[in-house]
Amino acid sequence: MNFGSVFNYGPREVLSKWARGAEEPKHIQKYVEVTNTAQRKQFGDSPARIFSQRLLCAVLFLLLATVVPASAQQKNFAGDVFTAQGGDIRITFIGHGTLMISYAGKVIHVDPVSMYADYATLPKADIILVTHEHGDHLDSKAIQALMTSRTTVIANQASAKNLDKAVVMKNGDTRSLDGITIEAVPAYNPEKQFHPRGNGNGYVLTMGGMRVFVAGDTENVPEIKALKDIDIAFLPMNLPFTMTPEQVADTARAMRPKILYPYHFGETDTNELVRLMEGEKGIEVRIRDMK
């Protein structure tokens, strides 16, 4: 297995929100305001002034639709490539708890959320996995943008109530779709009330002879620590909702994935996890942009 390849998804440029009809940025508003003031002094409210203003707006639109500000472009998402049986597994890091995984011509979106990507520009989904119903994991608008007639949406019970035609998987359930085996793993806080026991899912995906675990929002619970033969693990790391770096390290030492990605980590210092895992043979910690 090759665990070394890295790729960038994209680049994909999209028009800025204001170019689609939303309010234009303040620096453009100011420029038009100043220009209009100068035009009024020269032309008053004559047809010539109106024509001049419209011409200016048309030129601005064309220029800014061609050269979109960096903040309005679709992010150039990074990802890693893994050699597996039957083709590469590509994991794209969208952000926070959101991933895109492709294998053998199939595309899997995990917890797609509109604030992290323009899903109209990303590949349509064969499978969509929703771990739980919180707004940073469940977004019906993003899901709708990814849907086709062949898409299967898999979700926990609480999320499925807010979605059309979602397939419910409960903790412990297993399904096979398009040659990919999906196992629903418990994801919960043992004592806190953020993520109650029996509600949310993590998912183990088995494809091409590899096992990829996406934990969802959870702590270092026994059901996760008991998982075996995990090649790639995504473990959440942000207090008070999921794990501390110490809990992530504890989980990793128990399940022993070959590759460990902390994700959903917010402002948690990922260097602390790297320090805790120093010298731990057989587990590679990779830090990606997954705040």
C-alpha positions as CSV (number, residue, x, y, z in Angstrom):
1,M,0.0,0.0,0.0
2,N,1.2,3.5,-0.9
3,F,0.5,6.0,1.9
4,G,2.6,8.8,0.5
5,S,0.8,10.5,-2.3
6,V,-0.7,13.9,-2.0
7,F,-3.0,15.8,-4.4
8,N,-4.9,19.0,-4.7
9,Y,-8.5,18.9,-5.7
10,G,-9.2,21.6,-8.3
11,P,-8.5,24.3,-9.0
12,R,-12.2,25.4,-9.5
13,E,-13.1,29.1,-9.8
14,V,-16.6,30.2,-9.1
15,L,-18.3,33.6,-9.4
16,S,-18.4,35.6,-6.2
17,K,-21.6,35.8,-4.3
18,W,-22.2,39.4,-5.1
19,A,-21.7,38.7,-8.8
20,R,-24.7,36.3,-8.5
21,G,-26.9,39.0,-7.1
22,A,-26.0,39.5,-3.5
23,E,-24.8,42.8,-2.1
24,E,-21.4,43.8,-3.6
25,P,-18.4,44.2,-1.3
26,K,-17.9,47.4,0.6
27,H,-14.9,48.5,-1.4
28,I,-16.9,48.2,-4.6
29,Q,-19.8,50.1,-3.0
30,K,-17.4,52.9,-2.0
31,Y,-15.9,53.1,-5.5
32,V,-19.3,53.3,-7.2
33,E,-20.5,55.9,-4.6
34,V,-17.5,58.1,-5.3
35,T,-17.8,57.7,-9.0
36,N,-21.6,58.5,-8.9
37,T,-20.8,61.7,-6.9
38,A,-18.3,62.9,-9.6
39,Q,-20.8,62.0,-12.3
40,R,-23.6,64.1,-10.7
41,K,-21.3,67.1,-10.5
42,Q,-20.5,66.7,-14.2
43,F,-23.8,65.5,-15.7
44,G,-26.5,66.0,-13.0
45,D,-29.3,63.5,-13.4
46,S,-29.1,63.5,-17.2
47,P,-29.4,60.5,-19.5
48,A,-25.7,60.8,-20.1
49,R,-25.0,60.3,-16.3
50,I,-27.3,57.3,-16.2
51,F,-25.6,55.7,-19.2
52,S,-22.2,56.4,-17.8
53,Q,-23.1,54.8,-14.5
54,R,-24.5,51.7,-16.2
55,L,-21.4,51.4,-18.4
56,L,-19.2,51.6,-15.3
57,C,-21.2,48.9,-13.5
58,A,-21.0,46.6,-16.6
59,V,-17.2,47.1,-16.8
60,L,-16.8,46.4,-13.1
61,F,-18.9,43.2,-13.3
62,L,-17.0,41.9,-16.3
63,L,-13.6,42.5,-14.7
64,L,-14.5,41.0,-11.3
65,A,-16.3,38.1,-12.8
66,T,-13.1,37.3,-14.7
67,V,-10.7,37.9,-11.8
68,V,-12.7,36.8,-8.7
69,P,-11.3,37.8,-5.3
70,A,-9.4,34.9,-3.6
71,S,-11.9,34.9,-0.7
72,A,-14.8,34.2,-3.1
73,Q,-13.1,31.3,-5.0
74,Q,-13.8,27.7,-4.4
75,K,-11.1,26.5,-2.1
76,N,-8.3,24.4,-3.7
77,F,-8.9,21.3,-1.5
78,A,-5.9,19.2,-0.6
79,G,-6.1,15.4,-0.3
80,D,-4.1,12.2,0.0
81,V,-4.0,9.2,-2.3
82,F,-3.7,5.6,-1.1
83,T,-3.0,2.6,-3.4
84,A,-5.6,-0.1,-2.9
85,Q,-6.9,-3.2,-4.6
86,G,-8.9,-2.2,-7.7
87,G,-7.8,1.4,-7.8
88,D,-6.6,4.3,-5.7
89,I,-8.5,5.7,-2.7
90,R,-8.5,9.5,-2.7
91,I,-9.5,11.4,0.4
92,T,-10.2,15.1,0.0
93,F,-10.1,17.3,3.1
94,I,-13.0,19.7,2.8
95,G,-12.8,21.0,6.4
96,H,-14.0,20.5,10.0
97,G,-15.8,17.1,9.9
98,T,-16.4,17.1,6.1
99,L,-14.6,14.7,3.7
100,M,-14.9,13.5,0.2
101,I,-13.6,9.9,-0.6
102,S,-13.4,8.4,-4.1
103,Y,-12.7,4.8,-5.0
104,A,-13.2,2.8,-8.2
105,G,-15.3,5.5,-9.8
106,K,-17.5,6.0,-6.8
107,V,-17.7,9.2,-4.8
108,I,-18.5,9.2,-1.0
109,H,-19.3,12.5,0.7
110,V,-19.1,12.5,4.5
111,D,-21.1,15.2,6.4
112,P,-21.2,17.7,3.5
113,V,-21.9,21.2,4.8
114,S,-22.3,24.2,2.6
115,M,-20.2,26.6,4.7
116,Y,-17.1,24.5,3.8
117,A,-17.6,24.1,0.0
118,D,-19.7,25.1,-3.0
119,Y,-21.2,21.7,-3.6
120,A,-22.5,22.7,-7.0
121,T,-18.9,22.5,-8.2
122,L,-17.9,19.2,-6.6
123,P,-18.5,15.7,-8.0
124,K,-22.0,14.3,-7.4
125,A,-22.3,11.6,-4.7
126,D,-22.8,7.9,-5.1
127,I,-23.0,7.6,-1.3
128,I,-23.5,10.3,1.3
129,L,-22.8,9.5,5.0
130,V,-24.3,11.7,7.8
131,T,-22.9,11.0,11.2
132,H,-25.5,13.0,13.2
133,E,-28.0,15.8,13.1
134,H,-25.9,18.8,14.4
135,G,-25.7,21.7,11.9
136,D,-22.0,21.4,11.3
137,H,-22.6,17.8,10.1
138,L,-26.1,17.8,8.6
139,D,-26.9,20.2,5.8
140,S,-29.9,19.3,3.6
141,K,-28.9,22.0,1.1
142,A,-25.5,20.5,0.5
143,I,-27.0,17.1,0.3
144,Q,-29.5,18.2,-2.3
145,A,-26.7,19.7,-4.4
146,L,-24.9,16.3,-4.5
147,M,-27.9,14.2,-5.2
148,T,-28.6,12.2,-8.4
149,S,-31.1,9.4,-9.0
150,R,-28.4,6.9,-8.0
151,T,-27.3,8.5,-4.7
152,T,-27.8,6.7,-1.5
153,V,-27.9,8.7,1.7
154,I,-27.0,6.9,4.9
155,A,-27.7,8.6,8.2
156,N,-28.5,8.0,11.9
157,Q,-32.2,8.0,12.9
158,A,-32.3,11.6,14.1
159,S,-30.8,12.9,10.8
160,A,-33.0,10.8,8.6
161,K,-36.1,12.6,10.0
162,N,-34.9,15.7,8.2
163,L,-34.0,14.1,4.9
164,D,-35.9,12.5,2.1
165,K,-35.3,8.8,1.4
166,A,-32.4,8.4,3.8
167,V,-31.4,4.9,4.8
168,V,-31.1,4.6,8.5
169,M,-28.2,2.9,10.0
170,K,-28.1,2.3,13.8
171,N,-25.0,1.5,15.9
172,G,-23.8,-1.9,14.9
173,D,-25.5,-2.1,11.5
174,T,-23.6,-3.1,8.4
175,R,-24.5,-2.6,4.7
176,S,-22.8,-3.1,1.4
177,L,-23.1,-0.7,-1.5
178,D,-21.3,-0.7,-4.8
179,G,-18.6,-3.1,-3.4
180,I,-18.1,-0.9,-0.3
181,T,-18.9,-2.3,3.1
182,I,-20.2,0.3,5.6
183,E,-20.3,-0.4,9.4
184,A,-22.0,2.0,11.8
185,V,-20.0,2.5,15.0
186,P,-21.3,4.1,18.2
187,A,-20.3,7.8,18.6
188,Y,-21.1,9.5,21.9
189,N,-20.1,11.3,25.1
190,P,-20.2,8.9,28.0
191,E,-21.2,11.6,30.5
192,K,-21.8,14.9,28.7
193,Q,-25.0,15.6,26.9
194,F,-23.7,16.9,23.6
195,H,-23.8,13.5,21.9
196,P,-26.0,11.0,23.7
197,R,-25.3,7.3,23.6
198,G,-27.1,5.4,20.8
199,N,-27.7,8.4,18.6
200,G,-24.7,9.3,16.4
201,N,-22.7,7.1,14.1
202,G,-19.1,6.8,13.1
203,Y,-18.5,4.8,10.0
204,V,-15.9,2.1,8.9
205,L,-15.6,1.9,5.2
206,T,-14.0,-1.3,3.8
207,M,-12.9,-1.0,0.1
208,G,-10.0,-2.2,-1.9
209,G,-8.7,-4.2,1.0
210,M,-8.4,-1.1,3.2
211,R,-10.5,0.0,6.2
212,V,-11.1,3.7,6.7
213,F,-12.7,4.9,9.9
214,V,-14.5,8.3,10.3
215,A,-15.4,8.6,13.9
216,G,-18.0,11.4,13.9
217,D,-18.4,13.3,17.2
218,T,-17.4,11.1,20.0
219,E,-15.0,10.5,22.9
220,N,-12.6,7.6,23.4
221,V,-15.3,5.1,24.0
222,P,-14.7,1.3,24.3
223,E,-16.6,0.5,21.0
224,I,-14.1,2.6,19.0
225,K,-11.0,1.4,20.9
226,A,-12.0,-2.2,20.1
227,L,-11.9,-1.7,16.3
228,K,-9.4,-3.8,14.5
229,D,-7.4,-3.7,11.3
230,I,-8.0,0.0,10.7
231,D,-5.7,1.5,8.0
232,I,-6.8,5.1,8.2
233,A,-8.6,6.8,11.1
234,F,-10.2,10.2,11.5
235,L,-10.6,11.1,15.1
236,P,-12.3,14.3,16.4
237,M,-10.3,16.5,18.8
238,N,-12.1,19.5,20.2
239,L,-13.2,20.2,23.8
240,P,-15.7,20.2,25.3
241,F,-17.6,18.3,22.5
242,T,-15.3,15.4,21.6
243,M,-11.8,14.4,22.6
244,T,-8.7,15.9,24.1
245,P,-5.3,15.2,22.4
246,E,-4.7,12.7,25.3
247,Q,-8.0,10.9,24.5
248,V,-7.1,10.8,20.8
249,A,-3.7,9.3,21.6
250,D,-5.3,6.8,23.9
251,T,-7.8,5.7,21.2
252,A,-5.1,5.5,18.6
253,R,-2.9,3.3,20.8
254,A,-5.8,0.9,21.3
255,M,-7.1,0.6,17.7
256,R,-3.6,1.1,16.1
257,P,-4.5,2.6,12.7
258,K,-1.6,2.9,10.2
259,I,-2.5,6.5,9.5
260,L,-4.1,8.8,12.1
261,Y,-5.8,12.1,11.1
262,P,-7.1,14.4,13.8
263,Y,-10.1,16.2,12.4
264,H,-12.9,18.5,13.6
265,F,-10.2,20.1,15.8
266,G,-11.1,23.8,15.9
267,E,-8.4,25.6,17.8
268,T,-7.0,22.6,19.6
269,D,-3.2,22.4,19.3
270,T,-2.5,19.5,17.0
271,N,1.2,19.7,17.9
272,E,0.2,18.3,21.3
273,L,-1.1,15.1,19.6
274,V,2.1,14.8,17.6
275,R,4.1,15.1,20.8
276,L,2.0,12.4,22.5
277,M,2.4,10.0,19.6
278,E,6.2,10.5,19.2
279,G,7.9,7.1,19.2
280,E,4.7,5.2,18.7
281,K,5.8,2.7,16.1
282,G,3.4,1.7,13.3
283,I,1.1,4.8,13.6
284,E,1.8,7.8,11.4
285,V,0.1,11.1,12.5
286,R,-0.9,13.4,9.6
287,I,-2.1,16.9,10.2
288,R,-4.3,18.5,7.6
289,D,-6.5,21.6,7.4
290,M,-9.5,20.1,9.2
291,K,-10.4,22.8,11.8
